[in-house]
Amino acid sequence: MTFWMDTFALAANGCRMIDVAIFRAVVQHRISALDPVMLMLSHRGFLGAICIIWAIALVRIRPRRKGRFAFVVLAISIGLSSLASSQILKPWADRPRPCSVDKNIALTEVCDSGKSMPSNHAVTLGAGAAVVMFFLSRRGRVIALPILFLVGFSRVYLGVHYPSDVIVGTAFGFAMAALVLALWTFMGTRFCLVSSVPPSFPGKPS
């Protein structure tokens, strides 16, 4: 038992070292011309605009009934994942932001006093991207994955999150979206809330 605990501790320590090393490599090689772009990508207004665009895309591209179903799943997935992240995961992880540890790292004028793990931007977009890719398949990947990567990278670039914060946040968002889809599918087929529900996650919609 002690062997496995020591092994886990060593592995965790190694992951933290890699995490910090990648973070420092990013912030130490910033390009001033990219600073305004990264600030824009991390702005909450941009985050909200992306979620609205994804919602419109789901409603417009999918058939009418399935489009409404997709919109509801998107809203619930984003809402639940963001709430769980801010109220449960962040207090539990209790990880300070890198810009709180070193005030000279952050590119933004004010370093958010909130916790670092996980990134709420990544959680929100992870949940939204999972739903979009599920319902729109190939087109969903085209419109979701680039945004997911760029916003996640901007959080590290600005010095407000470590890479692992973004990775964990994205994974949690995906997981919450999968849970919402599974529950909604079950309720839809059992109680006839929807007439046609896609059969798997992720995958091509029927």
C-alpha positions, 0 to 999 in steps of 0.5 A: 500500500505504501509503495502505491501511495509513494508511486502516486505521490511521485507521479503527481509531483512529476505532473505538477512540474510538467504543468508549471514548466509548460505554463512558464514556457508559454508566458515567457514567450509571449508575443506582444502583437498577440496580447490584444487577441488573447485578451479578447478571447478570454473576455466574458463577452466573447464567451457569451457570444460563442455560446449564443452562436452555438445555440443559434447554429443548433436551432438553425442547422438541425430539424426543428424539433431536434434543434429545440431539443439540442438547444435545451441540452446545450443550456442545461449542460453549460449551466450545470457544469459551470455551477458545479465547477464554481461551487464544488470543484474550485473550492475542493481543489483550492488551487491559487491562480498563478497570477496570485502566486506571482503578481508579475505574471498576469497580462491582465490588469486585475488578477481574479481572486477566484481559484484556478482549478478548473478553468470555468472558461474551459468548463463552459466551452467544453460542455458547449462544444461536446453538445455541438459536436454531438448534434452537428458531427463533422460540422460541429467539430469544425466550429467548436474545436478551434474555439475550444483550443484558442480560448483555453490557450488564452487562459494560460497565455494571460497567466490566469490558469495552468494548462492542467486547469484548462485540461481538467475543465474541458474534460469536466465540461465534456463529462457533464454534457455526456451525463445530461445527454444520457439523462435527457435521452433516458427521460425522452424515451421513457416519458416521451419528452422527445420523439427522436433522440440520437443513439450515442455520445459522441457520434453522428446524429440520426 
